[in-house]
Amino acid sequence: MISVVIPTLNAQRSLAETMTSLVPAAVDGLVSEVIVADGGSTDRTFDIADGAGADIVKAPAGRGAQLRAGAERARFPWLLFLNADTYLDAGWERDASQHIERVESGRRQAGAATFRFVLDDEGLGVRMAERMAALRTGLLKIPYGNQGLLLPRTLYDEVGGISALPLLEDVDFARRLGRRRITVLNARAVTDGERYRRDRSFARAARAQACLGLYLAGVPVKAIAALFGPPHAPVGETVAERGAS
């Protein structure tokens, strides 16, 4: 029923855990295929993906291009986009199944579902980051890539799919979906807290917010990319942070 699309770039450190979180849903028949859309890995990413039985698609580096390539290969009626450094917490499949059933029965309009952002780490800064993500998702209905996104293939096609943008492709896609077609599930998407803590800095966070603010103000993505420079961080980081690197 679900095609899972995971963009990767040298993701050997976290990919196995991400894919392991999908196993119960695969056993139940909810996850029908996993597609790893790779942007040129040179580590053991291919070996891990192949060993887990995933289909591998090679694409130009960049989350937008990789997600789009993975979606084009998908064969099933629901898509789940998931970062390579994010795993879904135990029991996520129950919330996902309920969302799918409500949409397919007509009790809920065709819409996307995202998960609650959680960091696999401790500390005040970590909890603050989680609360800020909850506010952004709850008020603006703009989930980032590290929260996962589940939606019908028909809706994905209806809004034009994920664009191969240099940054902010997840924000762009959420805006095209619209607030009323995004639901936040109770299930959690857990992101690698060590990498997040290591890569975060005040300047980086400020530039990330500037990227998002400029986009919401109507500045074209290409202009924002030209202003802040090309993304250099690994695929799996939230796109606003990646664009601000």
C-alpha positions in Angstrom: 0.0 0.0 0.0 2.8 2.4 0.9 5.9 3.2 -1.1 8.6 4.6 1.2 11.1 7.0 -0.4 14.3 7.7 1.4 16.9 10.2 0.0 20.5 9.3 0.9 24.0 10.7 0.6 26.6 8.8 2.6 24.0 7.7 5.1 25.6 4.5 6.4 25.6 5.8 10.0 21.8 6.0 10.3 20.1 4.2 7.3 19.9 0.8 9.0 18.0 2.1 11.9 15.7 4.1 9.7 14.8 1.0 7.6 14.5 -1.2 10.7 11.7 1.1 11.9 9.7 0.1 8.8 9.9 -3.6 9.3 6.7 -4.1 11.4 4.7 -2.2 8.8 6.2 -4.3 6.0 5.4 -7.5 7.9 1.8 -6.3 8.2 1.6 -5.4 4.5 1.3 -1.7 5.1 4.7 -0.9 3.6 4.9 -2.5 0.2 8.3 -1.2 -1.1 11.2 1.0 0.1 13.0 3.1 -2.5 16.4 4.6 -1.6 17.0 7.6 -3.9 20.8 8.2 -3.7 22.7 11.3 -4.7 26.1 9.8 -5.1 27.1 7.9 -1.9 30.7 6.7 -1.5 30.3 4.8 1.7 28.3 1.6 2.5 24.9 3.1 1.9 24.3 0.9 -1.2 25.2 -2.2 0.7 22.8 -1.4 3.6 20.0 -0.5 1.2 20.5 -3.6 -0.9 20.8 -5.9 2.2 17.5 -4.6 3.4 15.8 -5.3 0.1 15.3 -1.7 -1.0 15.1 -0.6 -4.6 17.9 1.9 -5.4 17.5 4.8 -7.6 20.4 7.1 -8.6 19.6 10.8 -8.9 21.3 14.1 -9.0 22.4 15.2 -5.5 19.8 17.3 -3.7 16.8 16.3 -1.7 14.3 17.7 -4.1 15.7 15.9 -7.1 16.2 12.7 -5.2 12.7 12.6 -3.7 11.2 13.4 -7.1 13.2 10.5 -8.7 12.1 8.1 -5.9 8.4 9.1 -6.3 8.6 8.5 -10.0 9.8 4.9 -9.4 7.1 4.3 -6.7 4.4 1.7 -7.7 1.9 1.9 -4.8 -1.0 4.3 -4.0 0.5 6.0 -0.9 3.9 7.7 -0.6 5.9 8.1 2.6 8.9 10.4 2.4 11.4 9.8 5.2 14.9 11.2 5.9 17.8 8.8 6.1 18.7 10.0 9.6 15.1 9.7 11.0 13.4 6.6 12.2 9.7 6.2 13.0 8.9 5.3 16.6 7.3 2.0 17.5 3.6 1.9 16.7 3.7 4.6 14.0 1.9 2.2 11.6 -1.3 2.4 13.7 -1.6 6.1 13.2 -0.6 5.9 9.6 -3.2 3.1 9.0 -5.9 5.2 10.6 -5.1 8.2 8.5 -5.2 6.1 5.3 -8.5 4.5 6.3 -10.1 7.8 7.0 -9.0 9.3 3.7 -10.0 6.2 1.6 -13.4 5.9 3.3 -14.1 9.6 2.7 -14.3 10.5 6.4 -11.3 12.8 5.9 -10.5 14.8 2.8 -7.5 13.6 0.7 -4.6 15.0 2.7 -1.1 14.4 3.9 0.0 13.4 7.4 3.3 14.2 9.2 4.8 13.0 12.4 5.9 14.8 15.6 9.5 15.9 15.5 11.7 14.4 18.2 15.4 14.4 18.7 17.2 11.4 20.0 19.2 13.4 22.6 18.8 15.2 26.0 19.2 18.8 27.1 17.3 22.0 27.2 18.3 23.0 23.7 17.0 19.8 22.3 13.6 20.2 24.0 13.4 23.8 22.8 14.1 22.7 19.2 11.3 20.1 19.5 8.8 22.8 20.8 9.7 25.2 18.1 9.1 22.5 15.5 5.7 21.7 17.1 4.7 25.4 17.0 5.8 25.7 13.3 4.0 22.6 12.4 0.9 23.3 14.4 0.5 27.0 13.5 1.9 27.2 10.0 1.4 23.6 9.0 4.8 23.5 7.4 6.5 20.2 8.4 10.2 19.8 7.5 11.6 16.7 5.9 12.8 15.3 9.2 9.2 14.9 10.2 8.2 12.5 7.4 5.3 13.0 5.1 2.6 10.5 4.2 0.1 11.2 1.4 -1.9 9.6 -1.5 -0.1 9.4 -4.8 -3.1 11.0 -6.4 -2.7 14.1 -4.2 1.1 14.2 -4.8 0.4 14.3 -8.6 -2.4 16.8 -8.2 -0.1 19.4 -6.6 2.7 18.8 -9.1 5.0 16.7 -7.0 8.1 17.7 -5.1 10.2 20.2 -7.1 13.9 19.7 -7.7 14.8 23.0 -6.0 18.2 23.8 -4.5 16.6 24.2 -1.1 13.3 24.6 0.7 11.7 21.8 -1.4 9.8 20.5 1.7 8.5 23.9 2.6 7.5 24.6 -1.1 5.6 21.3 -1.2 3.8 21.9 2.1 2.7 25.3 0.9 1.2 23.8 -2.3 -0.6 21.2 -0.3 -2.1 23.9 1.9 -2.8 24.0 5.6 -6.1 22.2 5.5 -4.6 19.2 3.8 -1.9 18.5 6.4 -2.6 16.5 9.6 -0.1 16.0 12.4 -0.2 12.5 13.8 0.7 11.6 17.4 3.4 9.1 16.3 6.9 10.4 16.5 9.7 10.8 13.9 13.0 10.6 15.8 16.0 12.3 14.3 19.7 11.7 15.1 20.2 14.1 18.0 24.0 13.8 18.0 24.4 15.1 14.5 21.8 17.7 15.0 23.6 19.0 18.1 26.9 18.9 16.4 25.8 20.8 13.3 23.6 23.4 15.0 24.9 26.9 15.9 23.3 30.2 16.6 24.4 31.7 13.3 23.2 28.6 11.4 19.8 28.7 13.1 19.5 32.4 12.4 20.2 32.0 8.8 17.8 29.0 8.6 15.0 31.2 10.0 16.0 33.9 7.5 15.6 31.4 4.6 12.2 30.4 5.8 11.1 34.1 6.4 12.2 35.2 3.0 10.3 32.3 1.4 7.1 33.1 3.3 7.5 36.7 2.2 7.4 35.6 -1.4 11.1 35.7 -2.3 11.8 33.0 -5.0 13.8 30.0 -3.9 16.5 30.5 -6.5 17.1 34.0 -5.1 17.3 32.7 -1.6 19.8 30.1 -2.7 21.9 32.7 -4.5 21.8 34.9 -1.3 22.9 32.2 1.1 24.9 30.0 -1.2 24.4 26.4 -2.2 23.6 23.7 0.3 26.6 21.6 1.5 25.2 19.6 4.4 24.3 15.9 4.0 20.9 14.9 2.8 18.7 14.2 5.8 19.2 17.6 7.5 16.2 19.9 7.5 16.1 21.8 4.3 16.0 25.2 5.9 19.2 24.4 7.9 20.8 23.0 4.8 20.1 26.1 2.8 21.5 28.2 5.5 24.9 26.4 5.6 
